[in-house]
Amino acid sequence: MTDGAEADANFDKLRLRIQALRAKTLENGCTESEALSAAAKVAELLDRFDMSLSDVEIRHTPCERRSYATERRKRIPLDDCVGAIARFCDCKVWREKTPAGEAAYVFFGLRADVEAAHSLCGLVDLTVRSELGRYKTSTEYGRFRHQDRHLANASFSLGMVASIADRLAAMKAARDVVRASSGRDLVEMKSSVVDAELTKLNLQLRTVRRASRTVSADAFEAGGVAGDAFSVDPAVRSR
């Protein structure tokens, strides 16, 4: 068991490593393969950090909230993936508007989980934008009429985030099995802490029913294929 000062120091080390991985991905022009390896390392670091904490430390770890700005006023494809990202990182998430009227995703949970969720959100956002850029140079995209390309762009992105969300859900289940094998129900323990702290905020959250959307089947399928390449398998190790 670590004392409070050591736990804080360990978290600071974790946060710096996550931030370094995110910076490498978002700012230094990494290849897609390097970006996905960075995401895998984030998940591995998070699980390792959880295992280093005692039950008492987890129950007394403060919850935090952190916003991911979309810089958009309207819905974007990432909307369909933030829930999976939050569950993957044992967080809660909701959508709210900034004073400027732009949408933001607010992650809430234990501080390490929130740090990881914010980082993963950025990685998914970057990957979708990069893959869409590549798709726009493809022969398949060139077959769309000019007036249909906006629909193709949205369909590709939606297909990609849907695929990534499915993969995150499957990987979350696999991670939970590994964590349960330790003999400690870390998932349930953390969930109870986050739920209790969320209740104290007395937020008026509501579920909004989304309108159905028209998509291009070909572009949606192409996005799904691109999403299949996204991996955050914790078994991957950094080089």
N, C-alpha and C positions, 0 to 999 in steps of 0.2 A: 504494500500500500504506500502511495506517495503522500507527502504532505501538500498543503495548499500551494505553497510557493513552487514546489517541484512540478505539480500539476499545471500551474500557470506557465512555467517555463517550457514544459513539454508541449503545451498548446501553442505557445508562441513559435516553437520550432516547426510544428505541424503547419501553422498558418503561413509561415515564411516559405516552406517547401511547396505548399499548394499555390501560393502567389507566384513563386518562381516558375512553376510549371505552366500556370495560366499565362504569365507574361511571355514565356517562350513561345507558346502557341499563338497568342493573339497579336503579339507585337513583332516577333522576329522572323516572320515568314516561314514557319515550319511547314514541312510537307504534311499531307494528310496522315500518313503513317505515323509521323512523330507526334502529331496532335492526338491521335487515338491512343498511342502509348502513354502520353501524358495523362489522359483521362483515366486510363487503367491504373496508373500509379496513384492518382488521387484516391480512388476507391481502396487500393491496397493500404495506403497510409492511414486512411480513416478507420479501417477495420483494425489495423495494428494499434492505433491510438485507443480505440474502445477497449481492446483487450488489456491495455496497460492500466486501466482505471478499476478501482474497486467499486462494489455496489454502492457504498456510501458516497464515494466521489461522484458517481453518475447521478445519484439522487440530489446532490447538492450543487451540481454544475448549473450555472445560470443559463437561462434561455435568452436568445437574442433574435432580433429580426433584421433582415437585410433585403434591400430592394434591388431588383435588376431592371434598369430602365430600358424600355423598348424604343423610345424616341419616336413613337408612332401614336396617333390618336385612335386608329382603328385596330381591329383584331389582326393579328399576324399568325402565320402557321405555327410558330413556337407555342401559341396558346394550347395546342393539342398535345404538347409534350411536357409542360411544366409540372403537371400532376405526377407523371411517371418519374420525373427527376426528383421531386420532393419525396415521393415514397421510397425511391432508391436510396436517398440520403436520410431517411427516417425524420423528415421534416413535414411541416404543414406549409401550404402555400395559398395565397389568395391574390386576386387582381384588384388594383385600385388605380385611381387617376391622380396624377401629380397636379400641383397648382397650375401648371401650364396646359392641363387637359390631356396630357399624354399618359398612356397606360404603363404600369409597372407591375412586376411580379414581386410579391413580398414573401420571402421564405422565413419561417419561424421554427425554431427548435434549439437543440443544444448547440453551443457555439461552433464546435468543430463540424457538425453536420451542416449548419447553415453556410459555413465557409466553403465546404465541398459542393453543396447544391448550387451556390452562386457561381463557382468555378465551372461546374459541369454545364450549367445553363449557357455560359459564354462559349464553351466548347461546342455544344450542339448548335447554337446560333451561328457560329463561325463555319462549322462544317456544312450546314444547310446552305448558307450563302455561297460558299466556295463551290459546292457541287452544282448549285443552280447556275453559277457562272459557267461551269464546264458544260452543263447540259445545253446552254444557249449556243454553244459552238458546235453542237452535234448535228449530224445529218437529219436525225429524227425531228429535232426542233425546227430545222429549216423548212420542213414540210408544212408547218403551220402557216396559215395566212396571217398577215400582219395584224388584222383585227382580232385574231384568236390567240395571240401570244400572251396576253395578260392572263387569260384563263389557263394556258399551258404552264405559265410560271407558277401560279397559285396551286395548280394541281400537282405539279412536280414536288413542290415544297411540302404540301399536305401529305403526299404519299411517303415522303422521306421521314417526316416527323412521326407519322403513324408507325412506320417500321421501327424507328428508333425507340419509340415508347414501348412497343411490344418486346423488343430486345431487353430494354431496361427492366421490364416486369419479370421476364424470365431470369435475368441475372440477379435481380433482387431475391427471387425465390431461392436460387442456388446459394447466394451469400448467406441467407438466413439459415439454411441447412447447416452450412459450415459453422456459423456462429453458435447455433444450438448445440453442436457437437462438443462445445467447450463445457457444457454442463450448466451454463448460465443463460437465462433467457434475456439477453441484452435488448432484443427488439421490444419485448413487452415492457421491460423496465424503463427504457427510454420513452416509449410511447406514453406511459402513465405520467412521467414527469412533464412531457410536453403538453399533454392534455390538461393537466392541472394548471400549468402556467398560462395556457391559452384561455382557460376559463376566467382567470383573474383579470384578463384584459377587457372582458365584457364587450367583445366586439359583436357587431350586428352583421354577421356574414350570411350571405344567401347564395343559393345556387341559381344560376341564370340558364334557362333553356336556350340552346343555340339553334338558330335557324338552319335548315338543311342547305347544303351548298352544291352547286353544279360543278362537276369536275370533268376534265378530259381523261378518259380511261387510260389512254396511252401514256400521257404525261404522269398521271398518278402512279401507274405501274413502274415507270422509269424511276420515279422518286423512291418507290419501295425498294427497288434493286440497289439504289445508291445507299439507302438507309441500312440495308443488310451488311454493308461494309463497316458500319460504325460498331466499334466494340469497346467495352469498358471492363473486359474480363480481368478480375483482380489477380488472376494467376500470372498475368504478363508482368515481367520485371523490367525496370529501366535498364538501359545499357550502361 
